[in-house]
Amino acid sequence: MTWKTGMSCPVVAAAAIALLGALSACASSSTPAAGSSSGAASSGSSSATSSASVRSGSASSAATGSGTSGAASELIGKTLVAKEVTGSYTIVPGSAISLTFENGTLAAKGGCNNMFGQYTVAGNVLSAPQLASTMMACDGALMNQDTWLSAFLASAPTWTYSGGTLTLANGTDTVALTEAPTGAGVLEDTGWKLVGLITQSGSTVTAVDPSLTPWIRFSGDRVVLSPSCNTGSGTVQITDTTLTFGPIAMTTRACLAPSSDVEQAVLTVLQGTTTYTVNDGPAGAILTIMATDGTTGLQLVADPAVGADAMSSMTATPTS
């Protein structure tokens, strides 16, 4: 037993040395494999990056894609307006729907609140699924119109843009929008009902008695008005910022206060060259006309009903 034990030591030592050598060789030969694996991972990462780039490019292309007629880029920077809807929905009388397009963002107005957010265009489909909104309280019909417009834009309607008209359709409703008019086009598009008298250099607006319905209408170089109990007409030159009134011939009925006071205030403003602005308000467009002296003026709201028949029937000949 002693001999066998003594003999086993050199044998075991030799075997251990051989085993260590083999392990070292395996470790050396395994290094390229690890490198190869790393290369594959790098290649896979490159491939994933390439795929991600393709997806990103596709999304970018979708955001600026083309409809069936006209490029989406043609919409950028434009404000388009619609005053009627074809289909199941009927637009609130006297109101308008407007869309303003910028780079990837959309501002929408249905008559009450302002909505805004991102939109995408993919082929002939336009979608704005998540528009934020202001929270003003307005007439119930206009608030419902806001809700309808938001749902319509989120429904991914098809779109075409041709000849300056953007047409959106979702199978239920169709909206045709054109560029918002400027200058005379804005003023002639509707009647204007007087709601406020401006004094103190524009710092004070006094509401007009709601029992009165003073109004003004424009057509070409003519203006027709009913500032209170009388009616009249005259000439006007319209630019994008000014209204220059010629003589206005009025009927001569006797008016009692407060009607007579309103009439006098209106006729005092509508003389010579005045300035004007048209802005959006909760109840529609607001026309502000400031007198030549810049201290007094009129505030009017768009109302297609007022004076609707006056342009064809009004004469400039005063009557008693």
C-alpha atoms as a printed R data frame, in Angstrom:
    type eleno elety resid chain resno       x       y       z
1   ATOM     1    CA   MET     A     1   0.000   0.000   0.000
2   ATOM     2    CA   THR     A     2   2.883   2.295   0.806
3   ATOM     3    CA   TRP     A     3   4.395   1.754  -2.585
4   ATOM     4    CA   LYS     A     4   1.153   2.359  -4.416
5   ATOM     5    CA   THR     A     5   0.538   5.504  -2.460
6   ATOM     6    CA   GLY     A     6   4.011   6.789  -3.059
7   ATOM     7    CA   MET     A     7   3.769   6.017  -6.769
8   ATOM     8    CA   SER     A     8   0.432   7.858  -7.135
9   ATOM     9    CA   CYS     A     9   1.810  11.291  -6.312
10  ATOM    10    CA   PRO     A    10   3.907  11.771  -9.469
11  ATOM    11    CA   VAL     A    11   1.085  10.367 -11.584
12  ATOM    12    CA   VAL     A    12  -1.537  12.698 -10.100
13  ATOM    13    CA   ALA     A    13   0.735  15.710 -10.416
14  ATOM    14    CA   ALA     A    14   1.379  14.941 -14.050
15  ATOM    15    CA   ALA     A    15  -2.301  14.484 -14.719
16  ATOM    16    CA   ALA     A    16  -3.095  17.801 -13.045
17  ATOM    17    CA   ILE     A    17  -0.507  19.620 -15.136
18  ATOM    18    CA   ALA     A    18  -1.973  18.109 -18.310
19  ATOM    19    CA   LEU     A    19  -5.482  19.109 -17.270
20  ATOM    20    CA   LEU     A    20  -4.444  22.717 -16.606
21  ATOM    21    CA   GLY     A    21  -2.806  22.880 -20.008
22  ATOM    22    CA   ALA     A    22  -5.945  21.643 -21.687
23  ATOM    23    CA   LEU     A    23  -8.087  24.165 -19.856
24  ATOM    24    CA   SER     A    24  -5.778  26.989 -20.887
25  ATOM    25    CA   ALA     A    25  -6.026  25.882 -24.504
26  ATOM    26    CA   CYS     A    26  -9.808  25.817 -24.306
27  ATOM    27    CA   ALA     A    27  -9.871  29.273 -22.845
28  ATOM    28    CA   SER     A    28  -7.643  30.589 -25.619
29  ATOM    29    CA   SER     A    29  -9.666  28.926 -28.326
30  ATOM    30    CA   SER     A    30 -12.935  30.249 -26.831
31  ATOM    31    CA   THR     A    31 -11.898  33.936 -27.084
32  ATOM    32    CA   PRO     A    32 -12.633  34.252 -30.831
33  ATOM    33    CA   ALA     A    33 -16.031  32.724 -30.238
34  ATOM    34    CA   ALA     A    34 -16.804  35.413 -27.706
35  ATOM    35    CA   GLY     A    35 -15.586  38.011 -30.200
36  ATOM    36    CA   SER     A    36 -17.754  36.470 -32.865
37  ATOM    37    CA   SER     A    37 -20.743  36.590 -30.522
38  ATOM    38    CA   SER     A    38 -20.027  40.247 -29.788
39  ATOM    39    CA   GLY     A    39 -19.847  40.952 -33.498
40  ATOM    40    CA   ALA     A    40 -23.209  39.307 -34.002
41  ATOM    41    CA   ALA     A    41 -24.692  41.391 -31.222
42  ATOM    42    CA   SER     A    42 -23.203  44.505 -32.786
43  ATOM    43    CA   SER     A    43 -24.613  43.499 -36.122
44  ATOM    44    CA   GLY     A    44 -28.005  42.867 -34.523
45  ATOM    45    CA   SER     A    45 -27.868  46.276 -32.841
46  ATOM    46    CA   SER     A    46 -27.003  47.890 -36.152
47  ATOM    47    CA   SER     A    47 -29.860  46.065 -37.769
48  ATOM    48    CA   ALA     A    48 -32.256  47.198 -35.011
49  ATOM    49    CA   THR     A    49 -31.052  50.774 -35.390
50  ATOM    50    CA   SER     A    50 -31.555  50.559 -39.120
51  ATOM    51    CA   SER     A    51 -35.071  49.214 -38.611
52  ATOM    52    CA   ALA     A    52 -35.835  51.991 -36.135
53  ATOM    53    CA   SER     A    53 -34.612  54.545 -38.660
54  ATOM    54    CA   VAL     A    54 -36.944  53.138 -41.281
55  ATOM    55    CA   ARG     A    55 -39.915  53.316 -38.909
56  ATOM    56    CA   SER     A    56 -39.059  56.852 -37.913
57  ATOM    57    CA   GLY     A    57 -38.688  57.861 -41.530
58  ATOM    58    CA   SER     A    58 -42.018  56.289 -42.336
59  ATOM    59    CA   ALA     A    59 -43.703  58.206 -39.518
60  ATOM    60    CA   SER     A    60 -42.100  61.441 -40.659
61  ATOM    61    CA   SER     A    61 -43.247  60.752 -44.170
62  ATOM    62    CA   ALA     A    62 -46.753  60.127 -42.918
63  ATOM    63    CA   ALA     A    63 -46.837  63.422 -41.054
64  ATOM    64    CA   THR     A    64 -45.999  65.352 -44.198
65  ATOM    65    CA   GLY     A    65 -47.533  63.019 -46.731
66  ATOM    66    CA   SER     A    66 -49.842  63.770 -49.602
67  ATOM    67    CA   GLY     A    67 -53.562  63.449 -49.975
68  ATOM    68    CA   THR     A    68 -55.216  62.318 -53.136
69  ATOM    69    CA   SER     A    69 -55.064  65.859 -54.468
70  ATOM    70    CA   GLY     A    70 -52.466  68.408 -53.436
71  ATOM    71    CA   ALA     A    71 -49.529  68.043 -51.050
72  ATOM    72    CA   ALA     A    72 -50.014  68.242 -47.298
73  ATOM    73    CA   SER     A    73 -47.266  70.850 -47.159
74  ATOM    74    CA   GLU     A    74 -49.601  73.238 -49.004
75  ATOM    75    CA   LEU     A    75 -51.770  73.435 -45.883
76  ATOM    76    CA   ILE     A    76 -48.980  74.703 -43.624
77  ATOM    77    CA   GLY     A    77 -49.495  78.308 -42.555
78  ATOM    78    CA   LYS     A    78 -53.106  78.442 -43.795
79  ATOM    79    CA   THR     A    79 -56.325  79.170 -41.932
80  ATOM    80    CA   LEU     A    80 -59.331  77.563 -43.619
81  ATOM    81    CA   VAL     A    81 -62.985  78.253 -42.814
82  ATOM    82    CA   ALA     A    82 -66.245  76.364 -43.338
83  ATOM    83    CA   LYS     A    83 -69.766  77.670 -42.822
84  ATOM    84    CA   GLU     A    84 -71.702  74.545 -43.665
85  ATOM    85    CA   VAL     A    85 -71.465  70.787 -43.241
86  ATOM    86    CA   THR     A    86 -72.973  68.216 -45.592
87  ATOM    87    CA   GLY     A    87 -74.321  65.058 -43.974
88  ATOM    88    CA   SER     A    88 -75.828  64.271 -40.594
89  ATOM    89    CA   TYR     A    89 -74.622  67.410 -38.820
90  ATOM    90    CA   THR     A    90 -76.012  70.926 -39.320
91  ATOM    91    CA   ILE     A    91 -73.715  73.796 -38.423
92  ATOM    92    CA   VAL     A    92 -75.011  76.375 -35.931
93  ATOM    93    CA   PRO     A    93 -76.517  79.293 -37.927
94  ATOM    94    CA   GLY     A    94 -74.198  82.282 -38.084
95  ATOM    95    CA   SER     A    95 -71.195  80.306 -36.847
96  ATOM    96    CA   ALA     A    96 -68.098  79.055 -38.637
97  ATOM    97    CA   ILE     A    97 -65.579  76.237 -38.279
98  ATOM    98    CA   SER     A    98 -61.920  77.100 -38.771
99  ATOM    99    CA   LEU     A    99 -58.708  75.057 -38.979
100 ATOM   100    CA   THR     A   100 -55.195  76.527 -38.850
101 ATOM   101    CA   PHE     A   101 -52.285  74.294 -39.895
102 ATOM   102    CA   GLU     A   102 -48.674  74.701 -38.791
103 ATOM   103    CA   ASN     A   103 -45.763  72.238 -38.852
104 ATOM   104    CA   GLY     A   104 -47.408  69.192 -37.293
105 ATOM   105    CA   THR     A   105 -49.838  71.208 -35.161
106 ATOM   106    CA   LEU     A   106 -53.475  72.039 -35.716
107 ATOM   107    CA   ALA     A   107 -55.636  74.776 -34.178
108 ATOM   108    CA   ALA     A   108 -59.376  74.223 -34.521
109 ATOM   109    CA   LYS     A   109 -62.386  76.371 -33.634
110 ATOM   110    CA   GLY     A   110 -65.973  75.217 -33.652
111 ATOM   111    CA   GLY     A   111 -67.511  78.483 -32.476
112 ATOM   112    CA   CYS     A   112 -66.766  78.489 -28.755
113 ATOM   113    CA   ASN     A   113 -63.458  77.104 -27.482
114 ATOM   114    CA   ASN     A   114 -60.015  76.905 -29.055
115 ATOM   115    CA   MET     A   115 -58.694  73.393 -29.674
116 ATOM   116    CA   PHE     A   116 -55.074  72.597 -30.449
117 ATOM   117    CA   GLY     A   117 -52.691  69.652 -30.758
118 ATOM   118    CA   GLN     A   118 -50.783  67.456 -33.164
119 ATOM   119    CA   TYR     A   119 -52.147  66.039 -36.382
120 ATOM   120    CA   THR     A   120 -50.844  63.486 -38.856
121 ATOM   121    CA   VAL     A   121 -51.396  62.909 -42.545
122 ATOM   122    CA   ALA     A   122 -50.891  59.398 -43.952
123 ATOM   123    CA   GLY     A   123 -51.820  59.041 -47.585
124 ATOM   124    CA   ASN     A   124 -55.319  60.446 -47.949
125 ATOM   125    CA   VAL     A   125 -56.168  60.276 -44.226
126 ATOM   126    CA   LEU     A   126 -55.868  63.184 -41.790
127 ATOM   127    CA   SER     A   127 -56.123  62.501 -38.078
128 ATOM   128    CA   ALA     A   128 -56.035  64.669 -34.946
129 ATOM   129    CA   PRO     A   129 -57.067  62.202 -32.211
130 ATOM   130    CA   GLN     A   130 -56.112  64.157 -29.088
131 ATOM   131    CA   LEU     A   131 -56.791  67.885 -29.251
132 ATOM   132    CA   ALA     A   132 -56.598  69.902 -26.041
133 ATOM   133    CA   SER     A   133 -59.206  72.621 -25.525
134 ATOM   134    CA   THR     A   134 -59.863  75.790 -23.604
135 ATOM   135    CA   MET     A   135 -62.770  75.565 -21.172
136 ATOM   136    CA   MET     A   136 -64.949  78.620 -21.848
137 ATOM   137    CA   ALA     A   137 -68.696  78.385 -21.260
138 ATOM   138    CA   CYS     A   138 -70.704  79.396 -24.328
139 ATOM   139    CA   ASP     A   139 -74.117  78.899 -25.848
140 ATOM   140    CA   GLY     A   140 -75.038  75.224 -25.602
141 ATOM   141    CA   ALA     A   141 -75.315  74.798 -29.375
142 ATOM   142    CA   LEU     A   142 -71.799  76.141 -29.916
143 ATOM   143    CA   MET     A   143 -70.360  73.938 -27.170
144 ATOM   144    CA   ASN     A   144 -72.007  70.927 -28.805
145 ATOM   145    CA   GLN     A   145 -70.460  72.004 -32.091
146 ATOM   146    CA   ASP     A   146 -67.025  71.984 -30.441
147 ATOM   147    CA   THR     A   147 -67.678  68.407 -29.311
148 ATOM   148    CA   TRP     A   148 -68.792  67.365 -32.785
149 ATOM   149    CA   LEU     A   149 -65.728  68.960 -34.442
150 ATOM   150    CA   SER     A   150 -63.321  67.281 -32.023
151 ATOM   151    CA   ALA     A   151 -64.892  63.873 -32.703
152 ATOM   152    CA   PHE     A   152 -64.912  64.499 -36.457
153 ATOM   153    CA   LEU     A   153 -61.178  65.323 -36.554
154 ATOM   154    CA   ALA     A   154 -60.406  62.268 -34.398
155 ATOM   155    CA   SER     A   155 -62.349  59.995 -36.773
156 ATOM   156    CA   ALA     A   156 -59.476  60.020 -39.316
157 ATOM   157    CA   PRO     A   157 -61.410  61.613 -42.198
158 ATOM   158    CA   THR     A   158 -60.120  61.402 -45.734
159 ATOM   159    CA   TRP     A   159 -58.928  64.647 -47.237
160 ATOM   160    CA   THR     A   160 -58.323  66.348 -50.548
161 ATOM   161    CA   TYR     A   161 -56.949  69.815 -51.193
162 ATOM   162    CA   SER     A   162 -57.598  71.261 -54.614
163 ATOM   163    CA   GLY     A   163 -58.259  74.727 -55.957
164 ATOM   164    CA   GLY     A   164 -57.866  76.263 -52.500
165 ATOM   165    CA   THR     A   165 -60.549  74.024 -50.966
166 ATOM   166    CA   LEU     A   166 -59.826  71.421 -48.288
167 ATOM   167    CA   THR     A   167 -62.483  68.699 -48.201
168 ATOM   168    CA   LEU     A   168 -62.709  66.364 -45.195
169 ATOM   169    CA   ALA     A   169 -65.089  63.398 -45.142
170 ATOM   170    CA   ASN     A   170 -65.604  60.502 -42.729
171 ATOM   171    CA   GLY     A   171 -68.478  58.688 -44.409
172 ATOM   172    CA   THR     A   172 -71.084  60.484 -42.300
173 ATOM   173    CA   ASP     A   173 -70.250  64.165 -42.702
174 ATOM   174    CA   THR     A   174 -68.322  66.222 -45.257
175 ATOM   175    CA   VAL     A   175 -66.728  69.596 -44.528
176 ATOM   176    CA   ALA     A   176 -65.394  71.868 -47.286
177 ATOM   177    CA   LEU     A   177 -63.087  74.627 -46.039
178 ATOM   178    CA   THR     A   178 -61.640  77.572 -47.944
179 ATOM   179    CA   GLU     A   179 -59.152  80.264 -46.997
180 ATOM   180    CA   ALA     A   180 -60.513  82.896 -44.661
181 ATOM   181    CA   PRO     A   181 -61.409  86.105 -46.527
182 ATOM   182    CA   THR     A   182 -59.683  89.387 -45.733
183 ATOM   183    CA   GLY     A   183 -60.618  93.047 -46.102
184 ATOM   184    CA   ALA     A   184 -63.893  93.599 -47.928
185 ATOM   185    CA   GLY     A   185 -64.441  89.848 -48.148
186 ATOM   186    CA   VAL     A   186 -64.694  89.597 -44.360
187 ATOM   187    CA   LEU     A   187 -67.109  92.513 -44.056
188 ATOM   188    CA   GLU     A   188 -69.370  91.507 -46.941
189 ATOM   189    CA   ASP     A   189 -69.684  87.935 -45.748
190 ATOM   190    CA   THR     A   190 -72.356  88.710 -43.148
191 ATOM   191    CA   GLY     A   191 -74.412  91.387 -41.454
192 ATOM   192    CA   TRP     A   192 -73.067  93.159 -38.352
193 ATOM   193    CA   LYS     A   193 -75.202  93.797 -35.280
194 ATOM   194    CA   LEU     A   194 -74.181  96.600 -32.924
195 ATOM   195    CA   VAL     A   195 -73.615  95.358 -29.358
196 ATOM   196    CA   GLY     A   196 -71.375  98.022 -27.806
197 ATOM   197    CA   LEU     A   197 -70.432 101.714 -27.904
198 ATOM   198    CA   ILE     A   198 -66.731 102.418 -27.309
199 ATOM   199    CA   THR     A   199 -65.623 105.519 -25.397
200 ATOM   200    CA   GLN     A   200 -62.639 106.741 -23.373
201 ATOM   201    CA   SER     A   201 -60.095 106.037 -26.129
202 ATOM   202    CA   GLY     A   202 -61.284 102.469 -26.445
203 ATOM   203    CA   SER     A   203 -61.017 101.640 -22.752
204 ATOM   204    CA   THR     A   204 -64.767 101.495 -22.090
205 ATOM   205    CA   VAL     A   205 -67.445  99.526 -23.925
206 ATOM   206    CA   THR     A   206 -71.066 100.247 -23.025
207 ATOM   207    CA   ALA     A   207 -73.543  97.535 -23.982
208 ATOM   208    CA   VAL     A   208 -76.348  98.564 -26.330
209 ATOM   209    CA   ASP     A   209 -79.881  98.136 -25.018
210 ATOM   210    CA   PRO     A   210 -80.805  94.557 -26.053
211 ATOM   211    CA   SER     A   211 -84.267  95.715 -27.132
212 ATOM   212    CA   LEU     A   212 -82.589  97.595 -30.005
213 ATOM   213    CA   THR     A   213 -81.198  95.934 -33.124
214 ATOM   214    CA   PRO     A   214 -78.874  98.414 -34.875
215 ATOM   215    CA   TRP     A   215 -76.966  96.883 -37.774
216 ATOM   216    CA   ILE     A   216 -74.634  97.567 -40.703
217 ATOM   217    CA   ARG     A   217 -74.031  95.695 -43.970
218 ATOM   218    CA   PHE     A   218 -71.360  96.163 -46.633
219 ATOM   219    CA   SER     A   219 -71.425  95.317 -50.325
220 ATOM   220    CA   GLY     A   220 -68.703  96.486 -52.677
221 ATOM   221    CA   ASP     A   221 -68.459 100.263 -52.290
222 ATOM   222    CA   ARG     A   222 -71.860 100.542 -50.551
223 ATOM   223    CA   VAL     A   223 -72.870 100.530 -46.927
224 ATOM   224    CA   VAL     A   224 -76.441 100.055 -45.731
225 ATOM   225    CA   LEU     A   225 -77.383 100.550 -42.083
226 ATOM   226    CA   SER     A   226 -80.101 100.846 -39.527
227 ATOM   227    CA   PRO     A   227 -78.470 102.554 -36.540
228 ATOM   228    CA   SER     A   228 -81.742 102.653 -34.665
229 ATOM   229    CA   CYS     A   229 -85.224 103.677 -35.810
230 ATOM   230    CA   ASN     A   230 -84.009 105.146 -39.129
231 ATOM   231    CA   THR     A   231 -82.333 103.490 -42.075
232 ATOM   232    CA   GLY     A   232 -79.829 104.755 -44.605
233 ATOM   233    CA   SER     A   233 -77.107 104.011 -47.120
234 ATOM   234    CA   GLY     A   234 -74.003 105.572 -48.577
235 ATOM   235    CA   THR     A   235 -70.593 104.876 -50.075
236 ATOM   236    CA   VAL     A   236 -67.537 103.325 -48.446
237 ATOM   237    CA   GLN     A   237 -63.999 102.511 -49.544
238 ATOM   238    CA   ILE     A   238 -62.632  99.376 -47.861
239 ATOM   239    CA   THR     A   239 -58.996  98.378 -47.351
240 ATOM   240    CA   ASP     A   240 -57.578  95.681 -45.090
241 ATOM   241    CA   THR     A   241 -57.458  98.139 -42.170
242 ATOM   242    CA   THR     A   242 -59.588 101.189 -42.975
243 ATOM   243    CA   LEU     A   243 -63.132 102.194 -43.904
244 ATOM   244    CA   THR     A   244 -63.552 105.571 -45.582
245 ATOM   245    CA   PHE     A   245 -67.186 106.668 -45.524
246 ATOM   246    CA   GLY     A   246 -68.778 109.124 -47.921
247 ATOM   247    CA   PRO     A   247 -72.036 110.957 -47.171
248 ATOM   248    CA   ILE     A   248 -74.717 108.703 -45.676
249 ATOM   249    CA   ALA     A   249 -78.339 109.523 -46.559
250 ATOM   250    CA   MET     A   250 -80.778 108.687 -43.761
251 ATOM   251    CA   THR     A   251 -84.519 108.571 -43.312
252 ATOM   252    CA   THR     A   252 -85.801 111.257 -40.937
253 ATOM   253    CA   ARG     A   253 -88.168 109.584 -38.505
254 ATOM   254    CA   ALA     A   254 -88.212 111.039 -34.991
255 ATOM   255    CA   CYS     A   255 -86.537 108.678 -32.530
256 ATOM   256    CA   LEU     A   256 -86.897 108.530 -28.766
257 ATOM   257    CA   ALA     A   257 -84.158 107.680 -26.262
258 ATOM   258    CA   PRO     A   258 -82.341 105.365 -25.975
259 ATOM   259    CA   SER     A   259 -82.806 104.760 -29.708
260 ATOM   260    CA   SER     A   260 -81.908 108.341 -30.638
261 ATOM   261    CA   ASP     A   261 -78.740 108.261 -28.520
262 ATOM   262    CA   VAL     A   262 -77.498 105.071 -30.194
263 ATOM   263    CA   GLU     A   263 -78.255 106.422 -33.658
264 ATOM   264    CA   GLN     A   264 -76.318 109.619 -32.979
265 ATOM   265    CA   ALA     A   265 -73.329 107.649 -31.661
266 ATOM   266    CA   VAL     A   266 -73.265 105.411 -34.738
267 ATOM   267    CA   LEU     A   267 -73.468 108.251 -37.252
268 ATOM   268    CA   THR     A   268 -70.745 110.180 -35.411
269 ATOM   269    CA   VAL     A   269 -68.317 107.265 -35.807
270 ATOM   270    CA   LEU     A   270 -69.132 106.506 -39.465
271 ATOM   271    CA   GLN     A   271 -67.549 109.640 -40.905
272 ATOM   272    CA   GLY     A   272 -64.386 110.006 -42.956
273 ATOM   273    CA   THR     A   273 -61.567 107.457 -42.622
274 ATOM   274    CA   THR     A   274 -61.982 105.028 -39.739
275 ATOM   275    CA   THR     A   275 -59.918 102.004 -38.708
276 ATOM   276    CA   TYR     A   276 -61.311  98.541 -38.137
277 ATOM   277    CA   THR     A   277 -60.361  95.059 -36.942
278 ATOM   278    CA   VAL     A   278 -62.156  91.717 -37.083
279 ATOM   279    CA   ASN     A   279 -61.403  89.176 -34.354
280 ATOM   280    CA   ASP     A   280 -62.840  85.884 -33.186
281 ATOM   281    CA   GLY     A   281 -65.060  85.966 -30.107
282 ATOM   282    CA   PRO     A   282 -66.994  83.346 -28.129
283 ATOM   283    CA   ALA     A   283 -70.144  84.105 -30.127
284 ATOM   284    CA   GLY     A   284 -68.452  84.575 -33.508
285 ATOM   285    CA   ALA     A   285 -66.571  87.327 -35.332
286 ATOM   286    CA   ILE     A   286 -66.336  90.743 -33.685
287 ATOM   287    CA   LEU     A   287 -65.970  93.898 -35.799
288 ATOM   288    CA   THR     A   288 -64.512  96.961 -34.091
289 ATOM   289    CA   ILE     A   289 -64.678 100.315 -35.900
290 ATOM   290    CA   MET     A   290 -62.795 103.256 -34.384
291 ATOM   291    CA   ALA     A   291 -63.639 106.836 -35.353
292 ATOM   292    CA   THR     A   292 -61.159 109.198 -36.958
293 ATOM   293    CA   ASP     A   293 -60.322 110.710 -33.565
294 ATOM   294    CA   GLY     A   294 -59.370 107.248 -32.232
295 ATOM   295    CA   THR     A   295 -61.319 107.758 -28.999
296 ATOM   296    CA   THR     A   296 -64.807 106.512 -29.850
297 ATOM   297    CA   GLY     A   297 -65.998 103.501 -31.759
298 ATOM   298    CA   LEU     A   298 -68.484 100.707 -32.367
299 ATOM   299    CA   GLN     A   299 -68.386  97.028 -31.463
300 ATOM   300    CA   LEU     A   300 -70.440  94.705 -33.659
301 ATOM   301    CA   VAL     A   301 -70.893  90.937 -33.913
302 ATOM   302    CA   ALA     A   302 -71.446  88.921 -37.071
303 ATOM   303    CA   ASP     A   303 -75.106  88.113 -37.633
304 ATOM   304    CA   PRO     A   304 -76.149  86.909 -41.088
305 ATOM   305    CA   ALA     A   305 -79.817  87.608 -40.342
306 ATOM   306    CA   VAL     A   306 -79.630  91.362 -39.770
307 ATOM   307    CA   GLY     A   307 -80.288  93.486 -42.845
308 ATOM   308    CA   ALA     A   308 -80.379  90.419 -45.077
309 ATOM   309    CA   ASP     A   309 -82.890  91.965 -47.485
310 ATOM   310    CA   ALA     A   310 -81.628  95.504 -47.206
311 ATOM   311    CA   MET     A   311 -79.018  95.468 -49.962
312 ATOM   312    CA   SER     A   312 -81.646  94.976 -52.657
313 ATOM   313    CA   SER     A   313 -84.430  97.080 -51.197
314 ATOM   314    CA   MET     A   314 -82.672 100.007 -49.523
315 ATOM   315    CA   THR     A   315 -82.570 103.398 -51.270
316 ATOM   316    CA   ALA     A   316 -80.481 106.396 -50.361
317 ATOM   317    CA   THR     A   317 -83.429 108.775 -50.609
318 ATOM   318    CA   PRO     A   318 -84.493 110.053 -47.182
319 ATOM   319    CA   THR     A   319 -88.181 109.593 -46.331
320 ATOM   320    CA   SER     A   320 -90.242 110.832 -43.445
